[in-house]
Amino acid sequence: QVQLVESGGGLVQAGGSLSVSCTDSGSTFSIYQMGWFRQAPGKERESVAAISRSGGSTSYADSVKGRFTISRDHAKKTVYLQMNSLKPEDTAVYYCAASSWDYGLGREIGLYDYWGQGTQVTVSS
């Protein structure tokens, strides 16, 4: 069973940095590829980044490429999202998710089986 808990959200000024993390309290973290998604008020949930089971492959949305970095620590059963050069448009609730998809690294929402509760990230201008 996968139980994901995000932490680390908060308020930051534009241009600043913030890191969010997501820990799996279950025992099967290593068999899932992991993703970060976000949802701003009045908008649909969108993919931000994904990382393969091994951590050797990553994929990013164009809007965050070069600014955000996804990583994972198997020993801590945690996936991280380091966010730099933040912009007001990055303001959203950020969710982590786990996928058992076996056919390559994917960022589509429908591929993800388990979701955390979300953590708020607010970027002020």
C-alpha positions as CSV (number, residue, x, y, z in Angstrom):
1,Q,0.0,0.0,0.0
2,V,1.2,3.5,-0.9
3,Q,0.6,6.4,1.4
4,L,2.0,9.7,0.3
5,V,2.5,12.7,2.5
6,E,3.8,16.0,1.1
7,S,5.6,18.7,3.1
8,G,7.6,21.8,2.6
9,G,5.2,24.2,0.9
10,G,5.0,27.8,1.9
11,L,5.2,31.4,0.9
12,V,8.2,32.7,-1.1
13,Q,9.0,35.8,-3.1
14,A,9.3,35.8,-6.8
15,G,12.9,34.7,-7.8
16,G,13.3,32.7,-4.6
17,S,13.6,29.0,-4.0
18,L,11.5,26.3,-2.2
19,S,11.8,22.6,-1.9
20,V,8.8,20.3,-1.4
21,S,9.1,16.6,-0.4
22,C,6.8,13.6,-0.4
23,T,7.3,10.6,1.8
24,D,5.8,7.1,1.3
25,S,4.9,5.5,4.6
26,G,4.3,2.2,2.8
27,S,6.9,-0.4,1.8
28,T,6.8,-0.4,-2.0
29,F,8.2,3.0,-2.8
30,S,10.9,1.6,-5.1
31,I,8.5,-0.1,-7.5
32,Y,6.8,3.1,-8.6
33,Q,7.7,5.9,-10.8
34,M,6.9,9.2,-9.1
35,G,5.5,12.5,-10.3
36,W,4.8,16.0,-9.1
37,F,1.7,17.8,-10.3
38,R,0.1,21.1,-9.4
39,Q,-3.3,22.7,-9.5
40,A,-3.9,26.5,-9.4
41,P,-7.3,28.0,-8.5
42,G,-9.7,27.6,-11.3
43,K,-7.3,25.6,-13.4
44,E,-6.9,21.9,-14.2
45,R,-4.3,19.8,-12.5
46,E,-1.1,19.7,-14.6
47,S,2.1,17.7,-14.6
48,V,5.2,19.3,-13.4
49,A,7.8,16.5,-13.4
50,A,8.3,12.8,-13.2
51,I,11.1,10.5,-12.2
52,S,11.7,6.8,-13.0
53,R,11.9,4.0,-10.5
54,S,15.7,4.1,-10.5
55,G,15.9,7.8,-10.5
56,G,18.0,7.7,-13.6
57,S,15.4,9.3,-15.9
58,T,13.4,12.5,-15.4
59,S,10.9,14.5,-17.4
60,Y,9.7,18.1,-17.0
61,A,7.0,20.3,-18.2
62,D,8.3,23.0,-20.5
63,S,7.1,25.7,-18.0
64,V,9.5,24.5,-15.3
65,K,12.4,23.1,-17.3
66,G,15.7,24.5,-16.1
67,R,14.1,25.8,-12.9
68,F,12.8,22.7,-11.1
69,T,14.6,19.5,-10.2
70,I,12.9,16.2,-9.2
71,S,14.9,13.6,-7.3
72,R,14.3,10.6,-5.1
73,D,15.9,8.9,-2.2
74,H,15.0,5.2,-1.9
75,A,16.4,4.8,1.6
76,K,14.2,7.6,2.9
77,K,11.3,6.6,0.5
78,T,11.0,10.3,-0.4
79,V,10.7,12.2,-3.7
80,Y,11.8,15.9,-3.8
81,L,11.0,18.8,-6.0
82,Q,13.5,21.6,-5.8
83,M,12.0,24.8,-7.2
84,N,14.3,27.7,-8.1
85,S,13.6,31.1,-9.8
86,L,10.0,30.8,-8.7
87,K,7.4,32.9,-10.5
88,P,3.9,34.0,-9.3
89,E,2.4,31.7,-11.9
90,D,4.0,28.8,-10.0
91,T,1.5,29.4,-7.2
92,A,-0.6,26.2,-6.8
93,V,-1.2,23.2,-4.6
94,Y,1.5,20.7,-5.4
95,Y,0.7,17.0,-5.3
96,C,3.0,14.0,-5.5
97,A,1.8,10.8,-7.1
98,A,3.0,7.2,-7.7
99,S,2.5,5.2,-10.8
100,S,2.9,1.5,-11.5
101,W,3.1,2.2,-15.3
102,D,5.5,-0.2,-16.9
103,Y,6.0,1.3,-20.3
104,G,8.4,4.2,-19.9
105,L,8.4,7.4,-17.9
106,G,5.0,9.1,-18.2
107,R,3.5,12.4,-16.9
108,E,-0.1,11.9,-17.8
109,I,-2.4,12.2,-14.8
110,G,-4.3,9.0,-15.7
111,L,-1.1,6.9,-15.3
112,Y,-0.9,7.7,-11.6
113,D,-2.5,5.4,-9.0
114,Y,-1.8,7.0,-5.7
115,W,-1.9,10.7,-4.7
116,G,-0.8,12.7,-1.7
117,Q,-3.0,15.4,-0.1
118,G,-1.1,18.3,-1.5
119,T,0.9,21.2,-0.2
120,Q,0.4,24.9,-1.0
121,V,3.1,26.9,-2.7
122,T,2.5,30.6,-3.0
123,V,4.9,32.9,-4.9
124,S,4.4,36.6,-4.2
125,S,5.3,39.2,-6.8
